[in-house]
Amino acid sequence: MTSKLALEAPRPSFLSPKLLGIGLGVLVLVWLCITGLLAHRVAGQTVDDFFITFRYAQNLLAGEGFVFNPGERVFGTTAPGWGLALALGSGLSRIPIPVLATIGAAVSLLGITTGLLFWGWRSGRWPEASFAGSLVLTSTFLWVHNGSEAFEALALMLLAAFLAGRWPGLAGVVLGWSVWMRPEALLAVGLLGLLLWWETGRLPRRYGLSAAVVIAIGAAWARFYFGSPLPNTLGAKRLQSAWNPEAWHSGLDFWPEALRWLDLAYAGPFMPILAVGGLLGSISLWRSGSRALRLLAAFSVGLLVAYPLLGVPFYTWYAIPTLLAWIYGLAFLAGDLVRLARRGTRSPLRRVLVPILVTLLILPLAAHTLRRAWDGYHGFRGIPQTELYHRAGAWIRDHSEPGEDLAYVEVGTLAFTADRPVRDLLGLVSPEALPFVAQQDLSGALLANPPMMVIYHSRLHGFMEPIRQQSWFSKAYEEIQRFEADLSGDTLVLYRRRSGISLPAPGNI
C-alpha cells in the first residue's frame, strides 16, 4: 500500500520510461559484476565465529549429525537454519561450505538491492535506490562479514514484506524460516504483523498462523534434538559481558561500541553523517510507502532497543542490519530534502541550493567508502585472525589422531579445519564450561575436562596467559609447534599433554 504521506516522486522528464528501464538494467549488470568480483576476492574468508555454524554443517555432511563435536548434541549455533541450508547446498553442489556461505551473502545482497531498485523504478524513487544499493554492494564492512547468516535473514525479511500483500501465508513461512537464520528475526515477525494490521485494519491471521507454525516446528525440533529450544550461546554471551564489560560491551555501551567499529571499518570521519542521516532517514523510509523499507526501518530501530535489553555483548556482525538501514535511510532522506526544496516554490535559489548542499553532505561519504572498497579489493590478503587458525588447524589435522581434542577460547576455524573435537573454554559450544566462566575461572574450565592439546594466541593473551602461568601447566603440557601470522605478526603456540602427568582438580590450584 502506498502511504498518503509518501512524497511525490516524478520521474525526470528527460528520461523516458524505456530509456530509464534500460539504464537501470545496465546498473543491475554493473552490480552483478561488482558483486561477483568482490565475492570471488573474499570467497571462504570470513570471521572465526561463523565457522561454528560451518562446523555444524560439516559434521552433518560427514554423517556425524548436526553437532559441533561428534557425539555432543549442544545447541551452540544461533543460526541452525543457515547451517542446515549450507549442508544441503554443499552436499548437492560440492561447493566448500565457506565458499558457499560467501555466495549466499552475495546473492542475498544482490537480491535485496535489486528488489528495492525494482520497487524504486516502479515508484519513481530509483535515484535513492540506485545510490543506496551501490553503497551497500561495495561496503567493506559488509563484505568482511561475508559468511554471516544475517544477509540471508535480511533477504528473507524483505522478501516476506514483498509477499505479504498478496500471499500472507507464504510471507509467514518465509519470515518464520528467517527466525532460524537469526533469532533477532523474531522481532521482524511481530513488526510485519503490526504493519499488516495497520495497513488493512484487520489481524493478519494467515500470516501470523503460518509464521507461528514454522517457528514452533523449529522450536520443537531443537527441543527434541538438542534438549533446548533456545541456543546455548545466549547465556554464554551474557556471562561474557558480566565477566569483562570493558572487552564485551553490552547494555548502554552496546551501540557506542557499534559506532566505534562502523567508524573504524567503514565511514571514518563521515560517521556522524551516516549515523544522524541514517536515523533521521528512518522517517523517510517509512514515508516511502514501501512495506519492505518500512519493515527495514522499524527492525533497525527495534534493534537499537532490543540488543541492550538482552544484555548480549556487541559483536561486529550485529551492526549489519543497522548499517544497511542507515545507508538506505540516508539516501531516501536526501531524496526527500531535494523534493521538498523543488516542490511548491518558484525560488530558483532554493531549488538549486538545497540539492547542492545535500550532494556536498553525502558525496564525501560515498567517495570515502568507495575508495575503501577499491583499496580493500586490491589489498585484501585474508582475515589475519582466521588465516593463522587455518594453518594451525591443518597442522593439527595432519599430526594428531581423530579422537584427540583441543581447548581454546575461539573455536570455529580451528574445529572446522582440524576436524577434531574442540573444548570451548568460554562455553559457546561447551556448556560444561559455563559455571567456570561465571566464576571467571578458565583454568577450572580446562581442568574440568583436560584436553590433549591447548592453544595459545598472542592476540588473546589475556585469556590464555593466566593458564600458562599456572605451575601445573608447564609440567603437564609441552610446546610442540609454533606459528607466526603472515598478515599480523601474531603468534599461535600449540601445546600437547605429556603422558603420565596428573592434573589438579578444578578449584584446587
N, C-alpha and C positions, 0 to 999 in steps of 0.2 A: 504494500500500500504506500502510495506517495504522500508524504506529510504535507499538510497545508502550510507548514512553516518552512518548507524547503524553498530556498531562494531560486528565483527564476534563473535558468542557466541556458540561454540560447546558444546554438552553435554559431561560431564566427561566420559572417556572411561570405567571406572569401573562400570558404571550403564547402563544396557540395557534399551531400551525404555519400556519394560514390567515392569521391576523392578522399574524404575522411576515412571511410572504411578501408580503402587501400593503404592509406598511411598508417592506420593502427594495425593493420595486418603485417606491414613491414616491421613495425615496432615489436610485435609479438615474435617475429622471426629473429630480430636482434636479441630480444630477451632470451629466446631459446638457445642461441649461440653462446651468449654470455653465461647462462646457467650451465650449459654443457661444459664450457671451458673451466669454470670455477669448480664444478663437481669433479671433473677429471683431475684437477690440480690437488684437491684435498681428499680424494677418494679413500675412505677407510681410515683416515687420520683425524681423530677427534679426542674429546675429553675422556679421562680414565673412567669416570663413573658410568658412562654409557656402556662400557664393556661388561658391566654387571649384567645388564639385560641381554647383551650379546652372548654372554656365557650361558644364560638360561636357554637361549635358542640353540646354542652349540650342543649342549647336553641333550636337548630334546631330539635333535637330528641324529645324535650318536646312539640313541636308544636308551639313554640313562634317565629319561623323564625330564619334566620341566623343573629343573633344580639347578642350584648354583654348584653345590658339591654332590656328586653321586651318592645316593642313599640318604640325603638330608632334605626333607621337604620343608624348606623355610621360605616364607613369603618375603623375600629380600629385594624385590624389584617393585618400583611404583608404576611400571609400565608393562603388565603382563600381556595386554592386548598387542602391544608392539613386539614383544618377544615372540609371541605365537605367530604373528604375521611374518616376522623375519625368518622364523624356522620354516614356515610354509613356503615363503618366497625363495629362500635359498635352496630348499630341497627340490623345488621344481625347476629353478633356473641354473643351479650350480654356481651362482654368483656368491663369492665370500660374504659372510654376514656383515662385516663392517662396510664393505663397498656397497652392499645392497642398502644399508642404512643411509649412506650418503645419497644414493639415487632416490630413496624415499623422501629425504629432505628437499632435494632439488625439484622433484615432481610436485611436492606439496607447495613449495614457494611459488613455482611457476603456475600451479593451479589457482592459488589464492590471488596472485597479481593479475593473471589473465581473466579470471572470473570477475574481479572488480573492475577491470578495464572494460570488459564487455558491458557490464552494467553502466559504467561511465559513458560509453558510447551511446547507449540507448537513452540515457537521461541528460546528456549534454555536459556531464562532468568529466569528460575524458582528459582535459589538461591536468586536473588534480590526480586522477587515477594513473595517468602516464608518469607524472613526476614521482608520485609515491612508489609506484611499482618499480621504477628504475632504481630508487634508493634502496628499496628492500632487497632486490635481487643482487645488488653489489655491496651489501653490508658485510664488512669483515667480521663484525661481532656475531652475526647470524651464521656465517659460514664456518667459523671456528667451532660452533656447536652443531656441526652438520649431522652428527649421529643421533641427535636428540629426538625423542618422540613428540616433543612439543610442536614441531612443524606439522606432523600428521594430525595431531589432535586439533590444532587450529584450523587446518584444512577441512576436517570433518565438521567442526562447529559452523564454519561459514557455509559449507555445503548444506548442512541441515537448515540454516536460515533461508537459503535459496529455495529449498524443497518445501518448507513448512506451509507456504501459502496454498499449494496445490495438492501436496502429498504429506499431510501432517503425520500420518502413521510412519511413513518411511523416514521422515525427518527425525522422529523419536528414536527409531532404530539406529540411525547414523550417529546421533548425538549421544545415545546411550553407550554405543561402542567407544566413542571418544573418551568416556569416563575411564575405560580400561586401558586407554592410551596414557592419559594423565588424570589423576584423581581430581585435580582442580576443575576439570570439565564439568563436574557435578554442579558447580556454580553456574556454568553456562546453561545447563539443563533447566534450572529454575528461572534464569533470566529470560531464556527464549519462551518459556511457558508464560511468564508475565507479559512479555512483549506481544505474544499472540492474543492473549486475553485483552490487552489494551487496544489492539488493532480491531478486533472483531466484537468485543463486548461479551464474548462467550468463553467459558472454560474450554481450553483445548484438550478435550478428553482423549481423543485418539492419539494425539502426540504424547500426552502425559502417560497414558497406559503403555504404549509401545516402548517409551524410554524406560519406564519403571520395570517392565518385564526384562529388557536386556540387562539392566543394572542388577536386578535380582538374580537372574541366571548366573551372571558373573560372580556375584557375592556367594551364591550357594556353591558354585564350583570351587571357589577359593576356600570356603569353609570346609568343604569335603576334602580337597586335595592338600591344603596347607594347614588346616586346623584353625584358620582365622580368616575372616572376610576382609581384614584390613592389613596393609603391608606392615611388616616389622620395622620398616625404615622410619616411620613417623615418630615412634618412641625413641629410636636411636638418635635421630637428629635433634630432638628436643633435649635429650641428655647432653649432646654435644654443646648446645647453646648454654645450658646451665653450667657446664664444666668450664668453658673458656669463652665468655661473651666477647672478649676483645678479638678473638680469632673468628668466632662464628657469630656474626651479628644477627640479632633477632629482635622481635618486638619493635619498639620505636626506632631502633638503629637499623632495621632491615632496609628501608628504602634509601636512607643516606648512603649506605654501602652500595646499593644498586646504582645510584647516581655516580658514585666514585668510579665504579667499574665501567659504566657507559661512557663516562668522560675519558677514562684511560684507554679503552679499547674501541671507541667509535667516534664520538662527536668532538672530543678535545675541547678547545676554547669556545666552541659554539654550543656546548651542552646547555646553557641557560635558554638559548633559542629553542632547542629541541624540547626541553622539559616544559617550559612555560607555554610554548606554542602547541605542543602536543596535548597538554592538559586542557587548555582552552579550546583546542580543536575537537575535544570530545563533544562539545556542544554542536560544532559544525557537522561532525559525523552523525549526530542524532538528527539534525535538521536536513540532512541529505535526502532522507526518505528511503534509504536502502536498509532493509531489515538486517542484512549481513553487517553493514557498517555500524548500525545501532547496537547489534549484539557485541561486536568487537569493542566498541567504546564502553558499553556497560560492563563487559567482562574485565577489561583492563582497569576500570575504576574499582570494580569489586575486588580485584586482587590487591589493590592498594590497602584495603582494609583486611582482607582475609589472611594474607601471609603474616602480618604482625600478630593477629589474634591467634593463629595456630601455634605461634612460638617456635617455628622452624627457623634454622639459620639460613642466611642468604647464600645461595649458590648461583653462579652467573647465569645458568640457563633459565632460572626463574624470571629473568627480565625479558625473555623473548617475546611473549605476548604484549607486554607493555611497550617495548621498542617498536614493534610492528604497528600498534595502535597509535603511538605518538607520531610516527612517520606519516601515516595517513591523516591523522588529525591535523598536523602542521600543514600538509598540502591542502586540505579542504578549508582550513581556516584562512589560508592565503587566498584561495579562490573566492571565499565569501567576502573578504575585505575588498577585493578588486571589484566584485559585482556590486557590492553596496556603494562603492565610490562611483560606479558608472550608471547607477540606476537613479532616476528621479532628480538629476541635476544637469544644468547646462553649463556648469563651470568647466572650461577646458583644463584649468589648472588642477582641479580636484580629480578629474577623470584621468589625467596623465600622471600626476604626482603620486597618488596612492599606489598604483601598480609599480612605479619605480621604487618607492620605499619598501614595498613588500618584497620585490625582487632583490633589493640590496640586503634585506634581512636573511632571506633563505638561500640565496645563491652561494654565499661563502660556506655555509654548512654543506651544501651539495658538493661544492668543489673540494672541500676538505675530505669528505667521506669517499668521494670517487677517487681522489688521489691516494687515499689509504688503501682502497681496493686495488688500484693499479700497482702500488708498491708491494702490497701483500701478495698479489698474484705472482709477481716476478721474484720476490724474496722469500717465498714460502719454502721451508725445508722440512716441515713436520712440526709436531707438537713436542717440545722438549720433555715434558712430563711423561708422555706415553712412549716416546722413542726409546728412552732408557729402559722402561719396563718391558717393552717388546724384546729388546736384546737380552735382558736378564731372563725373561720367561723362556725364550728359545734355548738358552744355555741350560736352564733347569730341565726343560723337556728332554734334552739330549743327554743329560748327565745324572738322571735320577730315575728311580723306579716309579711306575704309575701310582702306587698307593702312598708314596711319601708326600707329606703335607708341608706347608709353609705358613708362616704367620707374618702379618704386616697390617698397616692402617689404610692403605689404598690397594684394593684387591682386584679391581676389574680387569685391567690389562694383563696383570701377572697371571691370573687364573685362566683367562682366555688363551693366552699364548703358551703358557707352560702346560696346560691341560693336567693340572694337579690339584688336589684339594687345598683350599686356602682358608685359613682361620682369620677372620676379620676382627682385629683387636678392638675396633670401635663399634662392633655389634650390628652393622647393617645387614649382614648375611649370616651372622653367628650370634644368635640371641643369648647363648650361654655367657657371652662376654658382657652383656648389658649390666648385670649387678656390679661388676668391677668398674665399668665406665661411670656408673652413678657414684662410685667412691673415688673416681679419678685415679684408678689403680690399674694401669695397663700391664704392669708386671704380674699382677694377680690374674688378669685375663689370659696371659701367656702360660702361666704355671698351672692354671686350671685344666688346660688341655695342651701339654707341651708338644710343639711341632718338631718335625725332623729338621726343618730349615727356618731361618729367621732372616728377614730383610731389614737392612738399614739404608736410609736415603738421606743425603745431606739436606735436601730441600725441606724435609720434615724432621729435622734434627731434634726439635723439642719433644716429639713423641717417643722416639726410639732411644735417644741417648740416655735417659734415666734407666732404661732397661739394660743397656750395655754397661752402665756403671755399677750394676749390682755385682757383688763378689761371686755369686754363683754362675753368672753368665759366662765369664771368661773360662771357668772350669768346665762348664757343660757344653759350650759351643765354640767352634773354631772357624776362623775365616777360611773360605775355600775359593772365593772368586770376587774380583773387584771390577766394576765397570765405570768408565768415565763417559759422561754425556758429550756428544759431539756438538750439540746445539747450545748448551747452557753452562757447561763446566761442572755440573753436579756430579756427585759420586754415589754409586749404589754398591753396597757391600753385602755379600751373601754368606751367611753362617750356617754351619751344619752341626748337628748334635753329635757329641763324642759318645762312643759306646761305653757302657758300664758306669756312667756318672749319674748319680741320683740328684734329683732336684727337690728343693723345699716345697712344702705345700703353700698354697696362696695364703697370705696373711702371716706367714712365719718367716719373713725376710727382714 
